[in-house]
Every structure is written in structure tokens, then in C-alpha cells.
Amino acid sequence: MEDEYKAVVQPQRRLNPAMSEEVKKELQKLLAAGIIYPISDSPWVSPV
């Protein structure tokens, strides 16, 4: 990334409990498939 770009901070998005469980299941599938991976800290992370 070029130094002139800044990360935009956004508030955390809230989901209803039923949808939250579905999102967690889908994230687990993507993690298991190796499509996504966890990171500890980054200014470019979206608040999901």
C-alpha cells in the first residue's frame, strides 16, 4: 500500500442473533477451506 492512503474506521455492524449464527457458520466453512485466515491486528480490517 502507498503511504498516502489511510484506513477508514467504521463502527461495528450488529446482526440479529439468527443471522449472527449463520455468519459464524459460513466463516467457519471459509476458514476450513483455506479461503480466509485469521489475523491479529490490521488497520485495514472491516468490522464484521
QUILIN-V963346 format. One record per helix or strand of 2 or more residues. SS is the DSSP state (alpha for helix, beta for strand). FROM is the first residue (numbers start at 1). TO is the last residue. If there is no record, write none. Layout:
ss=SS from=FROM to=TO
ss=SS from=FROM to=TO
This chain:
ss=alpha from=17 to=33
